[in-house]
Amino acid sequence: MRRDIDYLANNDFHVVIIGGGIHGSVLFRQLAETGIRVALVEKDDFGAGTSANSLKILHGGLRYLQHLNIRRIRDSVYSRKVFMKVAPHLVQPLPCVIPTSGNGIKGKSVMAAALKIFDFLSWDRNDHAPERNQAGRGTLLNREQFLKIVPQLNTDEITGGALWYDDLIVNTERMCLSFVKAGCATGGVAANYVKVRKLARTKNRISGTEVTDRLSGRTFMIRGRMVINAAGPWIDEIRRESHQASTTEDLAKAVNIVVDKQLFAGHGVGLESNDEVKDRDSKVKRSNRLYFFVPWKNCTIIGTSYSYYSGRCDELKIEDWEIEEIISEVNAIYPGAALSRNNVIHSHAGLIPAHKPVNSSRNSTPQLLKKPKIIDHQALEGLEGLLTVEGVKYTTAPAIALQVEKLLRKKAIIPNSHLTKGVGSSTADVPTGQDIQQFLNDYPRIQNSYGSYSSSLLDIMKKEANTAEPVNEGVPLLKAEVLYSIREEMAMKLSDVVLRRTDCGNGGCPSLQALEKIATLMADELDWNENRQALEVEQLYSYYQNRSGREQ
C-alpha cells in the first residue's frame, strides 16, 4: 500500500470517496472489488476520527429487537460475515450478559422470547466463519450463574440473566486499515493526510474534489464521475464549503473510558444507570441508559455517555468532569468496581449523528439517529455526481456499502458486467510454512494483529539486523513493526504507528523514552530532522492530554 499523490492528481476515477473512517474504508474495498477505478482520501489518518471511538463491540443485532428493526438485524448478520472475511484475526466471540428482574420487559420470559427470535433471525451468522469465530446461541442464566459473572451486584430484584454472543474487535483501528489495504490490493488508490477543500462544481454537476496534501502543501484536483462524502462529522464542513444542501441534523459527543481493571473477565456486561432516557425510536420503551463493560487486554472499556456538541470537529477533547461523571455513575451502578480517577488509563471521544434536541434544550440527553442515510443529491437538490453517506454504527458499515454499490449500478457508474460475489474475496488467508509458524509461535500477538500479513514482518526480520528486537523495554512493539507500518501501511506520523498501526499506545501513553525511540526509527525511514522528531512526540503527548481530561 503506497501513498501516490501523483497518481491521484493525474488520473480520472469512477468514484472518489471522502473519509477514511470505517464507512469510507469499507465502501472503498466494496467498490474496488467491482473493478472500477476508486480513490479514497482522508484528511488525517485512516480510522483516526470517530471510528477510533469505540467499545470495540461488533453487534450481532440483538439490541435492535428493541426497535423491532428486523432489517438492521439482518444487516448486522451480513456485516459480521464481511468483517470475518476481511480480518478474522481481529474478531473474537464475546459472551455478553444483562440481569433479569421482575415480570415485565426485564423479566426472564420476555428475554427468553427475545433470544429465540434473535437466534431465528440470525440463523446463518456463522456461515463460513472459522471455528474460533463461531458465535453461540443465547440462553438464560439462573441467579447463581449470573452472580458468578457479576458477583457484587447482589440485589434482591435480580432473578438471573440473559446471555448472548456479540464479537470483540480487538483493534478497531487495524480493522479499518484492513479494509483500506484490501481495497488497494484489488486496484483502489488511497491516501491519508489529503484534505478536501471543497467539491469541484460546474452548474449542477460535481466533477471531483479540490484537495490539499497536508504533508507537502500541494493542492490539486482529483477528478471523478461520482463523489461520495463519507467524512463522518466533517460531512457538514464540506457541505458549507461546497454550497450544497444540509444533510446533518445535529451531533452528539460520545465518550468511553478505559480502566486498568478487568471487572468481568471474559464477558461483556450491560448494567442500567440511573439516567432516565426517552428513546423516541424505540418500540419497546426502556427507562434507563445501559452502560456496557467490555473486557479488553486485561482492562475494561466502559461506555457510553452522550452530550450534544456545538464546537468544531477538529477541536474535540474530553473534559475532566465528563470522566468523573462516568466514574461516579459506574460506582453507583456497580459499587464493586470501586473506580477512582487513577484507574482511568485512556479514554475515547467521537462525534455521531443525532436528532435535534426537543424544545432546543442542548442540556438534554441526545437522541441518536438509529438509521444510516444514503443521500442522493440529484434527488435532494438536483445536484448530479454526489452521494452523502451518514453512518450511525461501526457494525453495519458493510451493509451500507452494499446498498451504495447497488445505487451506483442503477446509475451505471458500475457496469453490470462488473460483479462481486457474496461478501467478497478473502484477503485474510492464514500464512503457511515452517518458518512463519515458528515465528508466530514465538510472537503469538503478531498473528492476532497482522493475520496474513505476518509473513511480511518475518521477511524484514530475516533481512535486516536487530529488527526482531523490542523498540524499548516493556513496550510490546518490535522494530520490524515500525518499519512495516511505514513501508507497507502508509504510516506518516508517530501517532499513526503508536495509536493505529500497532497496539502499543491503545491502552494509554507509552513512556517518553519509548516514543523517542519510535520517532528515531521513523526519522531514519522518512528523513525527519531533530525538530520534526521532537514535534511528533509533542503532538502525540498533546493527543493523550486531550483524551485524559486533565493536565499531564
N, C-alpha and C positions, 0 to 999 in steps of 0.2 A: 504494500500500500504506500504509494508515493504522493507527495504533495506537488502537483504540477500546475502552477499558476499559468504558465504559457499555454498549456493545452486548454484550460478553461477560457482564456481570452481569445484564442484563435480558432475555436470550433463552434459549430451550431449544435444545439441539443433539442431533442424532442421535448424533454421536461427538465426544468430547473427547480430543485427543491430548496427552500429556505428553512434552515433549522436542523441541527444535528442532535436533537434530543431523541427520545425513544420513538416518537411518532414519525419524525423525519427520517430517522435511520432505518426503521422497519420498512417504510414506504420506499426508500432508496433501494433496498435489497429486493423488494417485491417487483418494482418496475424494471430494475436491471436484469432480472431473470427473464423478462419478456423479450429481451434482445434490443430494445430501443436505446437511444443514447440519452443517458440520465446523468445530471450533475447535482451534487449536494454541497451546499456551503453552510458553514456555521461560524457565527461571529466570535465565539470563544472556542472552547474545545468541545469535542463530541461528548454529550451527556453531562456537561458541566452545570447546566441550569436546573430547571425543575426536576428533570429526570434523576438528578443526584439526590433529591429529597425523597426518600422512600423508606417505608417499613420493610422493604425487600421481600414482600409477600406477592406471590403470583396467585391471585384469587381464582379458585375453581368455579365460583359463581353462586355458592350457597346463599350469600347475603343478598343476592338480587331477588330472591323469593319474597323479600320484604316489600319489594315494589311490583311483585308479580310480573317481572320482566323476563319472560322465557327467552326472548331473542338475545338478551345480554348473557344469559347463562350459556346458550349455545355459542355465542361469540367467544366467551371465556374458554370453553372447551376447545374450540378451533385454535384460539391463540396459544393455549398451553401446548398444543401439538407443534406449533411453529417454533416457539421458544425451545422446546425439547429437541427439535430437529436441528436448529442452528447451533445451540450451545448446551447440550445435555450435561456437560461437566459443571455448569454453573447453577444447576437446578437440583434441589433435594426435596423429597416429600416431607411435609411438616404436619404432624397431627396437631389439631387445634381444638380447644375446649372452651365452652362457656357454661356457667352454672345454670341449673334449672331450679325453679321455685314456683309454688302455687299451682293453680289450675288454669291460668289464662295463657297468654301468648308466650310466657316464660316457662310454662309447665311442660312436663315430660310428654304428654300426649300430643301437644302441638309440635314440639321439637321432633318427636318420632315421625310424625307425618311429613314434616319439612325435610328430614333426612331421606326418607323414602322417595319423595317427589324428586329431590335433587339427584339421587342415585339413578332414578329412571331417566331424567332429562340429560344426564351426563354419562349415559351408558357406554360411550365409546372413548372416554377421556384417556384411557391407557393404550389405545391403538398405536402400535409401532414404538411405544416408549421402551427404553432399555429397562431391564429388570430393576435396577437400582432406583428408577424414577416412577415405578408403579405406585399409584395412589390407592389407598384402601377405601373401604366403604364406611359410611358414617354409622355410628352406634350410640346408644345411651349408656351412661355410667351411673352406677348407684352412688349414694352419698359417700361411702367409704372410698370407692375408686376415685371419685373426683377430688376429695380432700387429700388423697395421697399425692396428687399432682399439684394442688393448690392448698398446701397444708395449713396456712394461717388465715384462711377465710372461713373460719368455723362459726357460721351464724345459723340460727335455728331455721331460717327460711329456706336454706338450701336443701333440695331433695336429691340432688345428683348433678349430672352434667350431660351435655351433648358433645360428642366428639366427631369431627370430620377432618378431611385432609385438604389443605392447600399445599403450596410449594414455597420453599425458600429460595430466592435468587441470591446466592451467596455474595455476588458482586454485581450490583445493578449497572455500574459504570462499564464494566467489561462486557456485560450483556449488550448494552447499547453499541459498544465498539464492535462486537461480534457481527452485528448486522451491517455496519459500515464496511467491515472487511469482506463480508460475504458479497455485498453489492459491488465492491471494487473487483473482487475475484471473477465476477461474471460480466465485467465490461463497464461498470459505472465509474465515474470520476468524482472524487470527494476532496474537499479541502477545509481544514479548520482555520480559524482566525481570518476569515474573509467576511467582512461586514457588508450587508446590503444597505446601501444609502437610500435608494428608492427604486421603484419599478420603472422600467422604460415603457412609456405610454405614447402612442400615436392615436389621437382621437379616442375611439372606443376599443382599442386593441392594445394588449400587453405583449411586448415582443422580447422581453428579457429583463435583466436586472442590472443596475449600476452598482458596482461594488468597489470596496477598498480592501486591499491586502493589508491587514493591520501590522504585519511583521516588516514589510518593506515600504509601506506607504503608497504603493502603486494603485492607481484607480483604473478601472476598465469595465467593459460591458461583457456580460455573459448572455448570449442570445439563445432564446428557446421558444418553441411554439406554445408551450404551456408553462406557466409558473405556478408552483404550489407553495403557499405560505403556511408553513408548519412550525412557526417560530415561537409557539407557546405564548407566554405572557407578553412577548415582544411583537405579537401579531398587530396589535393596535398602533404601536410605534411606526411600523412600516406603513400601515394604513394612512396615518396622518401625513407622512412624508410623500405619499403617492396619491393623495386626494381621492381615496376610494371610500365606499360606504362602510360605516362601522358595523362590526360583527360581534364585538365583545360586550357583554353586559357589565360585568364587574370582575374584580379579582379578590381572591382570599389568600391570606398568608397561612401556610401550613407549617407547623413546627413539630419535629420529633427530637427526642434526646437519646443519647447512648450512655448507659451507665455501666460501671465496672463490676457489676454483679450479674450472675446468671440466676435470675429469680425462679424460673420454672424450666429446669433442664429438659431439653428435648421436646417441649410443647409450646406452641403459641397459645396465649390465654387472653380471652376477651372479658373485661370486667366493666361494669357500668359505673360511670361517675355520678356525681350529684348534680351536674349541669343538666337542666331541662332543655330538651331540643324538640322543636316542632318541625318535622320534615314534611313539607307540603307535597312532595312527590311520592311519599310512602303510602301504600295501600293498607299496610298493617302498621299502625302507629306505635312508635317507641317513645318513651318518656325521658330517657336519659342517654347521654352520649356514651359510646363504647370506647374505652381506651384499650389498645391492644399491646401485648407484651410479646416481643419476638426474640427468641434465643439466637444469638449470633456471635460466634467466635469467643466464647466464654464471657460474653457481655449480654446485655439486653437492650434492644431498641424499644422505646415506648412512645406511643403517639395515638392520635394526632390532635393537637389543639389548632383552632382556626380563628382568624380575625380578619375583618376587612382591611384592605391595604390600599393606600392612596399615593404612595411615593413612587419614585422612579424605579423601574425594574432592576436597573444596574446598581441601585443603592440599597438593595435588600440586606438587612442584617438582623440578628437576633438580639433582643433586649434582655437584660438580666431578669427583669420581672416576669418575662414570658417563661423562662426556665424555672424560676422559683414557683410560678403558678402551677406548672406541670408537676413539680416535685410535691407541692402541697396537696394537689389533687390525688396523686398516686398514693401518698401516705395515708390519705383519708379513705381511699378505696381499699387499700391493702396495707394495713399497718406493718405487716411482716416485712415489707420492703425496706423500711427504716432508711429511706434515702436522705442524703444531705447534699449540699451543693458540691462537696468534694467528690461525690460519686460520679458526677457528670463529666465524662471524658471527651464528649463531642456532641454536636447537635446538627440537625439538618433543617433547612428552610427552603421553601419553594412557593411559587405563586400558581394558583389554579383557578379556573373559571368558576364564577358564582353568579347567582341571581342578584339583581339589585336589591338592596335592603328594603324591607317593608317600612313604610312611613319615613323613609330616608334616614333611619337610625343606624349609623355605621358602628354603633356600640353593641349591636345585637349579634348573635351567633350567625355566621354566614350560612345561607342556603346554597350548597354546592350544586353545580349543574350535574345531572345524572346521565345525560345523553350526549355523546360526541356530535360534533357538527361537521358536515362536509358541505361547504358553501360554494355554489357555482355563481360567480359574479356576473356571468352572462344573464342568468335568470334573475339575479338580485337587482342589478343596476345597468344591464346592457353592456357590460364590460367583458370582452372576449379574452380568452387566453389566461384566465386567473381562477384558481381554486384556493379556498382557505380551509385548512383542517384544524379544528379546535378539539383536541382530545381531552378527556377527563380522567382516564385511568391508564397507568402504565400497562396493566394487564391486557387490555383489549386492543392495543396498537396493531397487531397483525390482522385482526378482523376489519379494522378501519382501512388498513392498506389494501385489503382485498376489495372493499367497496370502491375505493378510489380507482383501482385498476379497472373495475367493471365500467365506471363512469368514463374513463379515458378511452375504453374500447368503443363506447357509444359515440364518442366524439371523433373517432377514427384517429386519435393520436397514437394508439396501439393498433396495428393491423391485426385482423382476425387470424392471420397466418402465424402470428407470434403468440405461442401458447405457453402457459405454465401448468405444471401438474400438481394438483393437491396442495400440500403445504410447501412445495418447492424442493429443490435438491438439497441434499445434506452437505454441509461444509464442516462437519464435526466428527469425521471418522477417527477412531482411536488409533494412534500411531502404533506400528508394529516393528519388530526387530529386537534382537537380543540386547543391543546397546541401549536402545531407548527404554526398554523395560527395566534394565538395571538402573538407569538414570532416574526413572520415575519411582523406583523402589527407594532410592537414596533421597529423593526430593519429592515426597508424595504431594505436597501443596502445589507443585508446578503443574501436574496434571489437572488439579482442581481449578486452577486459574487459566491455563492456556489450552487445555484439551488437545486437539490435533496439531496445534502449533508448537507443542512442547519440543518436538524434534529440532525446531529452528534454534532453540536455546542451546540444545546439546551441540549443535554444529558450531555455534560461537565458542562454547567452552572447549571444544576439541581444537579449534584453530587458533585461539588467542589466549596467551598465557594469563594466568591469575583471574580470569573472568568467572571461574567457579567459586571464587571467594565471596563472602558476605561484604556488602558495602561498608558496614560498620557493625561492631559487636552489639548483639542484642536486637538488631533490626532484621526482620525476615525478608531480606532482599539481596539477591546476587548481583554482581556487577554485570553479568550477562543479561539480566533482565532489563537493566537500564539501557544497555546498548541495543537490545532488541526493540525496546519501546521507541527509540529514536529512529532506527533504521527501517523497521517494518510496520510501526503503528503510529507514525506521524506525531510523536511526542515532540513538541516545540518549546515547552516551558517546564520548569521544575515542578509546578503544580500538576502538569499532565502526568508525570511519572508517579509522583507521590500519592495523588488523590484518585487517579482514574486508570492508569495502566497497571498498577501494582496494588497490593493490599497494605503497604507499609504505613500509610497515613490515614486509613479509613476509620481507625479507632481512636484517633487523637494525633496531636502533633509529635512527630519524631524529634529526637534531640537536635540541637543546633549543630552539633558535630556531624551527625548523620546527614542532615540537609546539606551542609557544606561539602561533604564528600560526594554526594549525588550530584551536586551542582558542578563540582570539578570534573567528574566523568562526562557530564553533558557538555561542559565547556570544550573539552578536547574534541568531541564529535561535531559540535555546532559552531566552533570557533568563537566562543564568547571571550571577552576580556574580563578583567577582575571586577570592573564596575558592573558589568552585566550579571556576573555571578552573585555579587552582593545584592543587586536589585531583585533577582529571582528569589533569594532567601527572604528578603524583606517583604516582598509581596505575598509570599506563602504564609509568613507569620501573620500578616495583616488579615488574610483569609481566616486563619484559625481564631484570631481575636474577634472577628465579626461573627463567628459561629459559636463562640464561647459565652457571649452575652456579658462579658466583663473584661476589664483591662488585664493584660497578662504581664 
